[in-house]
């Protein structure tokens, strides 16, 4: 079967750095997406990785290792507004998105 | 910016009713999707559509049907609502896949549906 694993919840301090991990086992791989979802709102697109390595976009970076079936989202200089759920999703060989259950990130002052 | 609009943010219906959830996108996207989102389970795909008049079952289609008569509109229908269909429903659209696999899905704000 297809499976995406993320931690259920993480806590971090304002101004710090946090890394949210995602491991996957899917039938084929055509890329990995990260989305942010604030409580009661729609998920919004953060990043897409299809090749190994780190993609940096401002305070947020996303890393992919296809051989390990592993990705992480790195958030730097955390702000209170970063409190949200972060969803990892993999595009499989049929170009269907397989979603993780999401990681709820709590930022404390 | 892509705009995906769902007809209602909150909806309360009774068991056995036929329920219609509407979704409209303004970016001429070919692909449209309906998900439900429940705590601890993540997003689960109900139905999707590659283009007008086309529909495909997702992972949990039982108890639902869909309609895509126009490219911009994708409707989700609960044939006879039941309490276990109480959930957050999210619609998404996306530019055609294949060579455009890096195109993300764009989501509406969701409809929180309660079945009493």
Interface residues (C-beta under 8 A of the other chain):
Chain A: X4 X8 X30 X31 X33 X35 X40 X41 X42 X43 X44 X45 X48 X50 X87 X89 X91 X95 X96 X97 X99 X100 X101 X102
Chain B: X4 X40 X41 X42 X43 X44 X45 X90 X97 X98 X101 X102 X104 X105 X106 X107 X108 X109 X110
